[in-house]
Amino acid sequence: MKILIVEDEKELSDGIATYLKGEDYICEAASDFNTALEKIDVYDYDCILLDITIPGGNGLDLLRELKANNKMDGVLIISAKNSLDDKVTGLTLGADDYLSKPFHLSELSARVAAIIRRKNFDGNNLLIFENITIDSRAKTVTIKNKVLDLTRKEYELLLYFVSNKNRVISKNAIAEHLWGDDMEGNNDFIYTHIKNLRKKLTDAGDSDYIKSVYGMGYKFSIT
């Protein structure tokens, strides 16, 4: 799961990123309006943590940009401004939640998880595809009630595939989702992870749902 932190207070941004990375999120950061605008125009995020007051512009204008482009990224507004007007405006524009500073990082994490559940899993912790059951809270995968032993990247890859079932996903999109700004992975790494994931699924007695689409990427589907 990939998070964008739009926050100009570096200490706070770093603290949020460190905490959420400990919860197995991939985190990217933008400390000003233009950087954030560039990122949301190019990439998709599971949740955007959006400060209202940022250098170069207003966080609410970023929210307007997201909605104008019909992007489905979850949005949690985090701001020192605690006025009712800001809260109402943000929620009216399409933000999913609002959290006033200061806040506990554990509460922030809980709200992020709740937004992602609503956006990606219809409010449920469980995501089911055929014989595969993914528990997004426990971060476990079972096939026919047997726990599948996956690495962190294999788990994230499977979750990404199932969340986007029946859609063709490019190799670049997979790399960006799995590694974010770090981009320590490349197409060779992707192939290795897919190969390992495919083997673990079939060894567990399930079908091979990962289909290569020549010149385009991969699709996770029954047929």
Residue frames as a rotation matrix with the C-alpha (Angstrom) as fourth column:
MET 1
0.578 0.816 0.000 0.00
0.816 -0.578 0.000 0.00
0.000 0.000 -1.000 0.00
LYS 2
-0.434 -0.802 0.412 1.43
0.836 -0.528 -0.148 3.35
0.337 0.280 0.899 -1.07
ILE 3
0.532 0.541 -0.652 1.05
0.783 -0.606 0.136 6.60
-0.322 -0.583 -0.746 0.86
LEU 4
-0.148 -0.538 0.830 1.86
0.617 -0.706 -0.348 10.18
0.773 0.460 0.437 -0.17
ILE 5
0.185 0.113 -0.976 2.65
0.922 -0.362 0.133 12.55
-0.339 -0.925 -0.171 2.70
VAL 6
0.048 -0.095 0.994 2.07
0.565 -0.818 -0.106 16.19
0.824 0.567 0.015 1.72
GLU 7
0.881 0.129 -0.456 3.59
0.472 -0.326 0.819 18.05
-0.043 -0.937 -0.348 4.66
ASP 8
0.541 -0.692 0.478 6.18
-0.023 -0.580 -0.814 20.84
0.841 0.430 -0.330 4.84
GLU 9
0.520 -0.389 0.761 7.22
-0.852 -0.175 0.493 20.20
-0.058 -0.904 -0.423 8.46
LYS 10
0.011 -0.599 -0.801 10.13
-0.654 0.601 -0.458 17.83
0.756 0.529 -0.386 7.80
GLU 11
-0.841 -0.355 0.408 10.30
-0.537 0.459 -0.708 16.42
0.064 -0.815 -0.576 11.31
LEU 12
-0.080 0.906 0.416 6.60
-0.640 0.273 -0.718 15.57
-0.764 -0.324 0.557 11.26
SER 13
0.569 0.277 -0.774 6.76
-0.814 0.321 -0.484 14.19
0.114 0.906 0.408 7.71
ASP 14
-0.357 -0.799 -0.484 9.76
-0.619 0.591 -0.518 12.00
0.699 0.115 -0.706 8.57
GLY 15
-0.768 0.101 0.633 8.08
-0.557 0.383 -0.737 10.82
-0.317 -0.918 -0.238 11.77
ILE 16
0.330 0.944 0.017 4.90
-0.735 0.268 -0.623 9.84
-0.593 0.193 0.782 9.91
ALA 17
0.416 -0.224 -0.882 6.90
-0.770 0.429 -0.472 8.06
0.484 0.875 0.006 7.21
THR 18
-0.674 -0.739 0.007 8.97
-0.602 0.544 -0.585 6.12
0.428 -0.398 -0.811 9.75
TYR 19
-0.497 0.567 0.656 5.88
-0.568 0.359 -0.741 5.02
-0.656 -0.741 0.144 11.65
LEU 20
0.537 0.809 -0.239 3.90
-0.699 0.268 -0.663 4.00
-0.472 0.523 0.710 8.57
LYS 21
0.060 -0.601 -0.797 6.86
-0.790 0.460 -0.406 2.17
0.611 0.654 -0.447 7.05
GLY 22
-0.843 -0.341 0.417 6.90
-0.537 0.580 -0.613 0.16
-0.033 -0.740 -0.671 10.26
GLU 23
-0.047 0.913 0.405 3.29
-0.397 0.355 -0.847 -0.76
-0.917 -0.200 0.346 9.41
ASP 24
-0.407 -0.289 0.866 4.50
0.535 0.693 0.483 -2.00
-0.740 0.660 -0.127 5.99
TYR 25
0.809 0.586 -0.044 3.32
0.330 -0.514 -0.792 0.99
-0.487 0.626 -0.609 3.97
ILE 26
-0.225 -0.802 0.553 5.43
0.974 -0.195 0.114 2.45
0.016 0.565 0.825 1.16
CYS 27
0.547 0.425 -0.722 5.76
0.573 -0.818 -0.048 6.18
-0.611 -0.388 -0.691 1.78
GLU 28
-0.256 -0.562 0.787 6.59
0.870 -0.488 -0.066 9.09
0.421 0.668 0.613 -0.49
ALA 29
0.061 0.207 -0.977 6.76
0.750 -0.655 -0.092 12.73
-0.659 -0.727 -0.195 0.57
ALA 30
-0.085 -0.072 0.994 6.12
0.749 -0.662 0.016 16.15
0.657 0.746 0.110 -0.94
SER 31
-0.357 -0.169 -0.919 6.96
0.868 -0.424 -0.259 19.30
-0.346 -0.890 0.298 1.01
ASP 32
-0.705 0.152 -0.692 5.45
-0.218 -0.976 0.008 21.89
-0.674 0.157 0.721 -1.33
PHE 33
0.252 0.959 -0.133 2.47
-0.393 -0.025 -0.919 22.40
-0.885 0.284 0.370 -3.62
ASN 34
0.318 -0.124 -0.940 4.21
-0.948 -0.071 -0.311 21.92
-0.028 0.990 -0.140 -6.97
THR 35
-0.771 -0.629 -0.100 5.97
-0.625 0.778 -0.073 18.69
0.124 0.007 -0.992 -5.96
ALA 36
-0.575 0.643 0.506 2.70
-0.060 0.584 -0.809 17.28
-0.816 -0.495 -0.297 -4.62
LEU 37
0.383 0.747 -0.543 0.82
-0.603 -0.243 -0.760 18.34
-0.700 0.618 0.357 -7.77
GLU 38
-0.133 -0.536 -0.834 3.38
-0.967 0.254 -0.009 16.60
0.217 0.805 -0.552 -9.97
LYS 39
-0.933 -0.273 0.234 3.16
-0.336 0.895 -0.295 13.39
-0.128 -0.354 -0.927 -7.96
ILE 40
-0.300 0.889 0.345 -0.65
-0.035 0.351 -0.936 13.18
-0.953 -0.293 -0.074 -7.87
ASP 41
0.369 0.399 -0.839 -0.82
-0.818 -0.290 -0.497 13.89
-0.442 0.870 0.220 -11.60
VAL 42
-0.206 -0.599 -0.774 1.59
-0.885 0.451 -0.114 11.07
0.418 0.661 -0.623 -12.44
TYR 43
-0.878 -0.270 -0.396 1.04
-0.092 0.905 -0.414 8.42
0.470 -0.327 -0.820 -9.76
ASP 44
0.300 0.953 -0.031 -1.81
-0.283 0.121 0.951 6.74
0.911 -0.277 0.306 -7.89
TYR 45
-0.800 -0.518 0.303 -1.79
-0.408 0.099 -0.908 6.36
0.440 -0.850 -0.290 -4.12
ASP 46
-0.378 0.665 -0.644 -3.84
0.675 0.674 0.301 4.27
0.634 -0.321 -0.703 -1.73
CYS 47
0.639 0.567 -0.520 -4.02
0.769 -0.501 0.398 7.24
-0.035 -0.654 -0.756 0.63
ILE 48
-0.168 -0.638 0.752 -2.78
0.477 -0.720 -0.504 10.84
0.863 0.274 0.425 0.55
LEU 49
0.179 0.123 -0.976 -2.07
0.949 -0.284 0.138 12.62
-0.260 -0.951 -0.168 3.84
LEU 50
-0.073 -0.057 0.996 -2.76
0.746 -0.666 0.016 16.22
0.662 0.744 0.091 2.93
ASP 51
-0.419 -0.111 -0.901 -1.81
0.735 -0.624 -0.265 19.32
-0.533 -0.773 0.343 4.91
ILE 52
0.644 0.735 0.212 -3.89
0.733 -0.514 -0.445 22.37
-0.218 0.442 -0.870 4.01
THR 53
0.905 -0.341 -0.254 -1.14
-0.340 -0.939 0.052 24.97
-0.256 0.039 -0.966 4.48
ILE 54
0.397 -0.800 0.450 1.88
0.714 0.577 0.397 24.16
-0.577 0.164 0.800 2.30
PRO 55
-0.281 -0.594 -0.754 4.47
-0.060 -0.773 0.631 26.32
-0.958 0.223 0.182 0.51
GLY 56
-0.967 -0.214 -0.140 3.40
-0.123 -0.093 0.988 27.42
-0.225 0.972 0.064 -2.96
GLY 57
-0.521 0.831 -0.194 -0.30
-0.341 0.006 0.940 26.79
0.783 0.556 0.280 -2.61
ASN 58
-0.224 0.594 0.773 -3.21
-0.962 -0.006 -0.274 25.32
-0.158 -0.805 0.572 -0.68
GLY 59
-0.907 -0.169 0.385 -3.83
-0.185 0.983 -0.003 21.67
-0.378 -0.074 -0.923 0.03
LEU 60
-0.011 0.986 0.169 -7.50
0.060 0.169 -0.984 22.08
-0.998 -0.001 -0.061 -0.81
ASP 61
0.340 0.062 -0.938 -6.51
-0.862 -0.378 -0.338 23.03
-0.375 0.924 -0.075 -4.36
LEU 62
-0.767 -0.608 -0.204 -4.68
-0.642 0.731 0.234 19.70
0.007 0.310 -0.951 -4.62
LEU 63
-0.613 0.636 0.469 -7.86
0.177 0.689 -0.703 18.00
-0.770 -0.348 -0.535 -3.51
ARG 64
0.374 0.743 -0.555 -9.78
-0.401 -0.410 -0.819 19.89
-0.836 0.530 0.145 -6.20
GLU 65
-0.167 -0.545 -0.822 -7.22
-0.984 0.044 0.171 18.72
-0.057 0.837 -0.544 -8.77
LEU 66
-0.921 -0.160 0.355 -7.66
-0.201 0.976 -0.083 15.10
-0.333 -0.148 -0.931 -7.70
LYS 67
-0.193 0.947 0.256 -11.41
0.268 0.302 -0.915 15.25
-0.944 -0.109 -0.312 -8.05
ALA 68
0.320 0.272 -0.907 -11.29
-0.693 -0.586 -0.420 17.18
-0.646 0.763 0.001 -11.34
ASN 69
-0.380 -0.577 -0.723 -9.20
-0.904 0.395 0.160 14.33
0.194 0.715 -0.672 -12.78
ASN 70
0.609 0.770 -0.189 -11.54
-0.691 0.632 0.350 11.68
0.389 -0.082 0.918 -11.31
LYS 71
-0.414 -0.805 -0.426 -8.72
-0.332 0.569 -0.753 10.13
0.848 -0.170 -0.502 -9.29
MET 72
0.567 0.757 -0.325 -9.79
-0.098 0.453 0.886 7.68
0.818 -0.470 0.331 -6.61
ASP 73
-0.502 -0.821 -0.273 -6.90
0.261 0.157 -0.952 8.13
0.825 -0.549 0.136 -4.14
GLY 74
0.474 0.588 -0.655 -8.06
0.812 -0.006 0.583 8.18
0.339 -0.809 -0.481 -0.53
VAL 75
-0.225 -0.517 0.826 -7.45
0.133 -0.856 -0.499 11.53
0.965 -0.002 0.262 1.18
LEU 76
0.418 0.240 -0.876 -6.89
0.899 0.027 0.436 12.25
0.128 -0.970 -0.205 4.87
ILE 77
0.385 -0.254 0.887 -6.52
0.034 -0.957 -0.288 15.95
0.922 0.141 -0.360 5.60
ILE 78
0.277 -0.366 -0.888 -4.04
0.960 0.139 0.242 16.67
0.035 -0.920 0.390 8.40
SER 79
-0.064 -0.235 0.970 -3.84
0.366 -0.910 -0.196 20.28
0.928 0.343 0.144 9.46
ALA 80
-0.831 -0.257 -0.494 -3.19
0.555 -0.304 -0.775 22.56
0.049 -0.917 0.395 12.41
LYS 81
-0.746 0.644 0.169 -6.24
-0.583 -0.755 0.301 24.48
0.322 0.126 0.938 11.30
ASN 82
-0.892 0.437 -0.118 -9.12
0.436 0.761 -0.480 23.25
-0.120 -0.479 -0.870 13.38
SER 83
-0.673 0.670 -0.313 -11.83
-0.592 -0.742 -0.315 25.53
-0.443 -0.027 0.896 12.02
LEU 84
-0.033 0.776 0.630 -15.18
0.137 0.628 -0.766 24.08
-0.990 0.061 -0.127 11.07
ASP 85
0.640 0.299 -0.707 -15.00
-0.562 -0.445 -0.697 25.83
-0.523 0.844 -0.116 7.68
ASP 86
-0.277 -0.840 -0.466 -11.78
-0.960 0.222 0.172 24.05
-0.041 0.495 -0.868 6.67
LYS 87
-0.757 0.020 0.653 -13.14
-0.168 0.960 -0.224 20.70
-0.631 -0.280 -0.724 7.78
VAL 88
0.271 0.949 0.162 -16.45
0.076 0.147 -0.986 21.13
-0.960 0.279 -0.032 5.98
THR 89
0.487 -0.138 -0.863 -14.74
-0.808 -0.447 -0.384 22.42
-0.333 0.884 -0.329 2.82
GLY 90
-0.584 -0.806 -0.100 -12.30
-0.797 0.545 0.262 19.51
-0.157 0.233 -0.960 2.73
LEU 91
-0.628 0.409 0.662 -15.00
0.124 0.893 -0.433 16.88
-0.768 -0.190 -0.611 3.24
THR 92
0.466 0.831 -0.305 -17.30
-0.146 -0.268 -0.952 18.59
-0.873 0.488 -0.004 0.73
LEU 93
0.213 -0.492 -0.844 -14.53
-0.959 -0.269 -0.085 18.53
-0.185 0.828 -0.529 -1.87
GLY 94
0.682 0.176 -0.710 -14.20
-0.450 0.866 -0.217 14.78
0.576 0.468 0.670 -1.40
ALA 95
-0.489 -0.839 0.240 -11.71
-0.712 0.224 -0.665 14.15
0.504 -0.496 -0.707 1.40
ASP 96
-0.029 0.449 -0.893 -12.35
0.126 0.888 0.443 10.90
0.992 -0.100 -0.082 3.25
ASP 97
0.552 0.150 -0.820 -11.41
0.813 0.124 0.569 12.10
0.187 -0.981 -0.053 6.73
TYR 98
0.378 -0.382 0.843 -9.92
-0.159 -0.924 -0.348 15.02
0.912 -0.002 -0.410 8.67
LEU 99
0.510 -0.300 -0.806 -7.40
0.828 0.426 0.365 14.88
0.234 -0.853 0.466 11.52
SER 100
0.858 -0.146 0.493 -6.28
-0.188 -0.981 0.036 17.94
0.478 -0.124 -0.869 13.46
LYS 101
-0.136 -0.955 -0.265 -2.71
0.418 0.188 -0.889 18.44
0.898 -0.231 0.373 14.69
PRO 102
-0.549 -0.835 -0.044 -1.34
-0.834 0.550 -0.042 17.40
0.059 0.014 -0.998 17.07
PHE 103
0.648 0.738 -0.189 -2.31
-0.727 0.673 0.138 13.75
0.229 0.048 0.972 16.78
HIS 104
0.116 -0.558 0.822 -1.04
-0.513 0.675 0.530 10.36
-0.851 -0.483 -0.208 17.87
LEU 105
-0.539 -0.422 -0.729 0.61
-0.840 0.204 0.503 8.37
-0.064 0.883 -0.465 15.09
SER 106
-0.918 0.257 0.303 -1.36
0.203 0.959 -0.199 5.29
-0.342 -0.121 -0.932 16.11
GLU 107
0.046 0.976 -0.213 -4.60
0.187 -0.218 -0.958 7.18
-0.981 0.005 -0.192 15.44
LEU 108
0.008 -0.138 -0.990 -3.27
-0.858 -0.510 0.064 8.39
-0.514 0.849 -0.122 12.10
SER 109
-0.891 -0.416 -0.179 -2.41
-0.451 0.772 0.448 4.83
-0.049 0.480 -0.876 11.12
ALA 110
-0.611 0.732 0.301 -5.85
0.420 0.622 -0.660 3.58
-0.671 -0.277 -0.688 12.15
ARG 111
0.273 0.742 -0.613 -7.56
-0.194 -0.581 -0.790 6.24
-0.942 0.335 -0.015 10.05
VAL 112
-0.334 -0.477 -0.813 -5.36
-0.909 -0.065 0.411 5.49
-0.249 0.876 -0.412 7.04
ALA 113
-0.983 -0.044 0.180 -6.21
-0.022 0.992 0.122 1.79
-0.184 0.116 -0.976 7.34
ALA 114
-0.229 0.973 0.027 -9.92
0.357 0.109 -0.928 2.60
-0.906 -0.202 -0.373 7.59
ILE 115
0.198 0.244 -0.949 -9.79
-0.675 -0.669 -0.312 4.75
-0.711 0.703 0.032 4.44
ILE 116
-0.659 -0.530 -0.533 -7.99
-0.751 0.443 0.489 2.03
-0.023 0.722 -0.691 2.50
ARG 117
-0.818 0.435 0.376 -10.51
0.291 0.878 -0.381 -0.58
-0.495 -0.202 -0.845 3.66
ARG 118
0.149 0.934 -0.325 -13.39
0.071 -0.338 -0.938 1.61
-0.986 0.116 -0.117 2.47
LYS 119
0.159 -0.134 -0.978 -11.72
-0.848 -0.526 -0.066 2.45
-0.505 0.840 -0.197 -0.84
ASN 120
-0.503 -0.572 -0.648 -10.21
-0.840 0.499 0.212 -0.90
0.202 0.651 -0.732 -1.79
PHE 121
-0.953 0.025 -0.303 -12.12
0.080 0.982 -0.170 -3.54
0.293 -0.186 -0.938 0.15
ASP 122
-0.142 0.976 0.163 -15.64
-0.035 -0.170 0.985 -2.12
0.989 0.134 0.059 0.54
GLY 123
0.252 0.219 0.943 -15.01
-0.836 -0.442 0.326 -1.63
0.488 -0.870 0.071 4.24
ASN 124
0.989 0.140 -0.056 -13.88
-0.102 0.894 0.437 -5.20
0.111 -0.426 0.898 4.90
ASN 125
0.265 -0.932 0.248 -10.58
-0.739 -0.031 0.673 -6.53
-0.620 -0.361 -0.697 6.19
LEU 126
-0.166 -0.272 0.948 -10.88
0.187 0.935 0.301 -9.60
-0.968 0.227 -0.105 3.96
LEU 127
0.047 0.107 -0.993 -10.34
-0.934 -0.347 -0.082 -9.65
-0.353 0.932 0.084 0.21
ILE 128
-0.024 0.064 0.998 -11.40
-0.054 0.996 -0.065 -12.89
-0.998 -0.055 -0.020 -1.47
PHE 129
0.077 0.017 -0.997 -10.61
-0.991 -0.107 -0.078 -14.16
-0.108 0.994 0.009 -4.94
GLU 130
0.246 0.113 -0.963 -11.58
-0.430 0.903 -0.004 -17.74
0.869 0.415 0.271 -5.74
ASN 131
0.598 -0.044 -0.800 -9.68
0.554 0.744 0.373 -19.86
0.579 -0.666 0.470 -3.14
ILE 132
-0.487 -0.872 0.052 -7.48
0.626 -0.389 -0.676 -16.96
0.610 -0.296 0.735 -2.01
THR 133
0.755 0.645 -0.119 -8.34
0.543 -0.512 0.665 -14.99
0.368 -0.567 -0.737 1.13
ILE 134
-0.386 -0.867 0.314 -6.24
0.513 -0.485 -0.709 -11.95
0.767 -0.113 0.632 2.02
ASP 135
0.587 0.462 -0.665 -6.56
0.809 -0.302 0.505 -10.47
0.033 -0.834 -0.551 5.50
SER 136
0.285 -0.484 0.828 -5.39
0.342 -0.755 -0.559 -6.86
0.896 0.442 -0.050 5.10
ARG 137
0.740 -0.009 0.672 -5.27
-0.571 -0.537 0.621 -6.26
0.355 -0.844 -0.403 8.85
ALA 138
0.742 -0.461 0.487 -3.28
-0.112 0.630 0.768 -9.36
-0.661 -0.625 0.416 9.78
LYS 139
0.243 -0.619 -0.747 -1.41
-0.960 -0.264 -0.093 -9.22
-0.139 0.740 -0.658 6.44
THR 140
-0.527 -0.323 0.786 -1.89
-0.273 0.940 0.203 -12.93
-0.805 -0.108 -0.584 5.87
VAL 141
-0.164 0.444 -0.881 -2.94
-0.972 0.081 0.222 -14.98
0.170 0.892 0.418 2.88
THR 142
-0.388 0.092 0.917 -4.72
-0.333 0.914 -0.233 -18.33
-0.859 -0.395 -0.324 3.01
ILE 143
-0.409 0.297 -0.863 -5.60
-0.847 0.230 0.480 -20.77
0.341 0.927 0.158 0.26
LYS 144
0.197 0.604 -0.773 -8.26
-0.122 0.797 0.592 -23.33
0.973 -0.022 0.231 1.13
ASN 145
0.930 0.261 0.259 -7.77
-0.233 -0.128 0.964 -22.36
0.285 -0.957 -0.058 4.82
LYS 146
0.526 -0.832 -0.178 -4.03
0.838 0.471 0.275 -23.03
-0.144 -0.294 0.945 4.65
VAL 147
0.739 -0.279 -0.613 -1.68
-0.082 -0.941 0.329 -20.10
-0.669 -0.193 -0.718 5.37
LEU 148
0.777 -0.487 0.398 0.59
0.527 0.158 -0.835 -19.18
0.344 0.859 0.379 2.48
ASP 149
0.359 -0.752 -0.553 4.18
0.591 -0.275 0.758 -18.27
-0.723 -0.598 0.346 3.40
LEU 150
0.635 -0.078 0.769 4.90
0.661 -0.459 -0.593 -15.08
0.399 0.885 -0.240 1.41
THR 151
-0.563 -0.784 -0.262 7.61
0.827 -0.540 -0.160 -12.47
-0.016 -0.307 0.952 1.62
ARG 152
-0.215 0.469 -0.857 6.53
0.304 -0.802 -0.515 -8.88
-0.928 -0.371 0.030 2.16
LYS 153
-0.638 -0.077 -0.766 6.93
-0.605 -0.565 0.561 -8.02
-0.476 0.821 0.314 -1.53
GLU 154
-0.928 0.346 -0.137 5.09
0.184 0.746 0.640 -11.17
0.324 0.569 -0.756 -2.62
TYR 155
-0.355 0.823 -0.444 2.23
0.829 0.058 -0.556 -10.25
-0.432 -0.565 -0.703 -0.28
GLU 156
-0.237 0.222 -0.946 2.10
-0.119 -0.973 -0.199 -6.68
-0.964 0.066 0.257 -1.63
LEU 157
-0.875 -0.136 -0.465 2.22
-0.471 0.012 0.882 -7.97
-0.114 0.991 -0.074 -5.19
LEU 158
-0.770 0.634 -0.076 -0.62
0.603 0.761 0.242 -10.42
0.211 0.140 -0.967 -4.64
LEU 159
-0.186 0.707 -0.683 -2.72
0.642 -0.439 -0.629 -7.77
-0.744 -0.555 -0.372 -2.90
TYR 160
-0.464 -0.064 -0.884 -2.09
-0.444 -0.846 0.294 -5.38
-0.767 0.529 0.364 -5.80
PHE 161
-0.973 0.089 -0.215 -3.05
-0.146 0.486 0.862 -8.03
0.181 0.869 -0.460 -8.34
VAL 162
-0.559 0.805 -0.199 -6.24
0.829 0.550 -0.102 -9.06
0.027 -0.222 -0.975 -6.54
SER 163
-0.187 0.466 -0.865 -7.25
0.344 -0.794 -0.501 -5.43
-0.920 -0.391 -0.012 -5.96
ASN 164
-0.188 0.040 -0.981 -6.87
-0.771 -0.625 0.122 -4.90
-0.609 0.779 0.148 -9.73
LYS 165
-0.443 0.033 0.896 -8.16
0.232 0.969 0.080 -8.26
-0.866 0.243 -0.438 -10.93
ASN 166
0.291 0.536 0.793 -9.03
0.834 0.264 -0.485 -8.57
-0.469 0.802 -0.370 -14.62
ARG 167
0.952 -0.068 -0.300 -7.06
-0.175 -0.921 -0.348 -5.39
-0.252 0.384 -0.888 -15.42
VAL 168
0.525 -0.835 0.161 -3.80
0.697 0.314 -0.644 -5.28
0.487 0.451 0.748 -17.36
ILE 169
0.915 -0.310 -0.259 -1.09
-0.005 -0.650 0.760 -3.75
-0.404 -0.694 -0.596 -15.16
SER 170
0.720 -0.691 -0.057 2.15
-0.218 -0.147 -0.965 -2.51
0.658 0.707 -0.257 -16.70
LYS 171
0.279 -0.730 -0.624 5.55
0.824 0.516 -0.235 -3.50
0.493 -0.448 0.746 -15.36
ASN 172
-0.617 -0.511 0.599 6.25
0.199 -0.838 -0.509 0.15
0.762 -0.194 0.618 -14.58
ALA 173
0.180 0.775 0.606 3.05
-0.605 -0.398 0.690 0.42
0.776 -0.491 0.397 -12.54
ILE 174
0.817 0.071 -0.572 4.01
0.297 0.800 0.522 -2.68
0.494 -0.596 0.632 -10.57
ALA 175
-0.168 -0.969 -0.180 7.53
0.800 -0.027 -0.599 -1.36
0.576 -0.245 0.780 -9.92
GLU 176
-0.521 0.024 0.853 6.19
-0.223 -0.969 -0.109 2.02
0.824 -0.247 0.510 -8.79
HIS 177
0.538 0.816 0.211 3.64
-0.468 0.082 0.880 0.38
0.700 -0.573 0.426 -6.49
LEU 178
0.765 -0.232 -0.601 6.13
0.493 0.810 0.316 -2.01
0.413 -0.538 0.735 -4.88
TRP 179
-0.086 -0.943 -0.320 9.06
0.990 -0.045 -0.135 0.35
0.113 -0.329 0.938 -4.47
GLY 180
0.811 0.466 -0.355 7.75
0.516 -0.854 0.059 3.92
-0.275 -0.231 -0.933 -4.75
ASP 181
0.867 -0.488 -0.099 10.45
-0.498 -0.841 -0.213 6.60
0.020 0.234 -0.972 -4.69
ASP 182
0.255 -0.822 0.510 13.10
-0.431 0.375 0.820 4.03
-0.865 -0.429 -0.259 -3.72
MET 183
0.814 0.171 -0.556 12.72
-0.581 0.219 -0.784 2.19
-0.013 0.961 0.278 -7.04
GLU 184
-0.184 -0.891 0.415 15.26
-0.790 0.385 0.478 -0.38
-0.585 -0.240 -0.774 -5.98
GLY 185
0.018 0.273 0.962 13.36
0.267 0.926 -0.268 -2.81
-0.964 0.262 -0.056 -8.13
ASN 186
-0.502 -0.077 -0.862 13.35
-0.767 -0.422 0.484 -3.13
-0.401 0.903 0.153 -11.90
ASN 187
0.337 0.729 -0.595 11.73
-0.918 0.395 -0.036 -5.38
0.209 0.558 0.803 -14.46
ASP 188
-0.318 -0.523 -0.790 14.10
-0.282 0.848 -0.448 -8.24
0.905 0.080 -0.418 -13.60
PHE 189
-0.970 -0.001 0.242 13.10
-0.240 0.134 -0.961 -8.01
-0.032 -0.991 -0.131 -9.94
ILE 190
-0.142 0.990 -0.015 9.43
-0.935 -0.139 -0.326 -7.93
-0.324 -0.032 0.945 -10.91
TYR 191
0.190 0.174 -0.966 9.82
-0.689 0.725 -0.005 -11.08
0.699 0.667 0.258 -12.98
THR 192
-0.733 -0.546 -0.407 11.51
-0.082 0.664 -0.743 -12.83
0.676 -0.511 -0.531 -10.05
HIS 193
-0.808 0.481 0.340 8.75
-0.459 -0.152 -0.875 -11.85
-0.369 -0.863 0.344 -7.60
ILE 194
0.141 0.904 -0.405 6.02
-0.986 0.090 -0.142 -12.90
-0.092 0.419 0.903 -10.04
LYS 195
-0.102 -0.273 -0.957 7.74
-0.468 0.862 -0.196 -16.22
0.878 0.428 -0.216 -10.71
ASN 196
-0.944 -0.311 -0.112 8.05
-0.036 0.433 -0.901 -16.93
0.329 -0.846 -0.420 -6.97
LEU 197
-0.534 0.820 0.205 4.46
-0.687 -0.279 -0.671 -15.88
-0.493 -0.499 0.713 -6.26
ARG 198
0.177 0.596 -0.783 3.12
-0.927 0.368 0.071 -17.99
0.331 0.713 0.618 -9.13
LYS 199
-0.433 -0.425 -0.795 4.99
-0.199 0.905 -0.376 -21.05
0.879 -0.005 -0.477 -7.83
LYS 200
-0.988 0.057 0.146 3.70
-0.138 0.121 -0.983 -20.61
-0.074 -0.991 -0.112 -4.28
LEU 201
-0.199 0.976 -0.087 0.12
-0.914 -0.217 -0.343 -20.29
-0.353 0.011 0.935 -5.51
THR 202
0.281 0.304 -0.910 0.31
-0.745 0.667 -0.007 -23.42
0.605 0.680 0.414 -7.65
ASP 203
-0.683 -0.580 -0.445 2.25
-0.136 0.699 -0.702 -25.39
0.718 -0.419 -0.556 -5.00
ALA 204
-0.834 0.438 0.335 -0.61
-0.410 -0.087 -0.908 -24.64
-0.369 -0.895 0.252 -2.61
GLY 205
-0.651 0.561 0.511 -2.97
0.603 0.791 -0.101 -26.31
-0.461 0.243 -0.854 -5.05
ASP 206
0.277 0.755 -0.594 -4.47
0.105 -0.638 -0.762 -23.21
-0.955 0.149 -0.256 -6.62
SER 207
0.678 0.058 0.733 -4.57
0.723 0.128 -0.679 -22.10
-0.133 0.990 0.045 -10.23
ASP 208
-0.538 -0.836 -0.108 -2.08
0.743 -0.531 0.407 -19.88
-0.398 0.139 0.907 -12.01
TYR 209
0.515 0.849 -0.122 -4.03
0.736 -0.510 -0.444 -16.61
-0.439 0.139 -0.888 -12.23
ILE 210
0.173 -0.539 -0.824 -1.08
-0.151 -0.842 0.518 -14.45
-0.973 0.035 -0.227 -13.35
LYS 211
0.599 0.133 0.790 -1.30
0.713 0.362 -0.601 -13.97
-0.365 0.923 0.122 -17.10
SER 212
-0.486 -0.782 -0.390 1.44
0.347 -0.582 0.735 -12.31
-0.802 0.222 0.554 -19.15
VAL 213
0.738 0.668 0.092 0.07
0.409 -0.335 -0.849 -9.82
-0.536 0.664 -0.521 -21.68
TYR 214
0.041 -0.859 0.510 2.66
0.979 0.137 0.153 -9.43
-0.202 0.493 0.846 -24.40
GLY 215
-0.479 -0.395 0.784 4.10
0.639 -0.769 0.003 -5.93
0.602 0.502 0.621 -24.66
MET 216
0.171 0.676 0.717 1.80
-0.130 -0.706 0.697 -4.59
0.977 -0.212 -0.033 -21.93
GLY 217
-0.417 -0.319 0.851 2.33
-0.861 -0.160 -0.482 -6.28
0.289 -0.934 -0.208 -18.57
TYR 218
-0.960 0.075 -0.270 0.32
0.157 0.942 -0.298 -8.74
0.232 -0.328 -0.916 -16.49
LYS 219
-0.177 0.950 0.256 -3.31
-0.764 -0.297 0.573 -9.54
0.621 -0.094 0.778 -15.70
PHE 220
-0.960 -0.039 0.277 -4.64
-0.234 0.652 -0.721 -11.43
-0.153 -0.757 -0.635 -12.68
SER 221
-0.099 0.963 -0.249 -7.71
-0.994 -0.106 -0.016 -13.36
-0.041 0.246 0.968 -13.83
ILE 222
0.192 0.281 0.940 -9.40
-0.338 0.918 -0.205 -16.74
-0.921 -0.279 0.271 -14.01
THR 223
0.734 0.145 0.663 -9.27
0.521 0.506 -0.687 -16.87
-0.435 0.850 0.297 -17.81
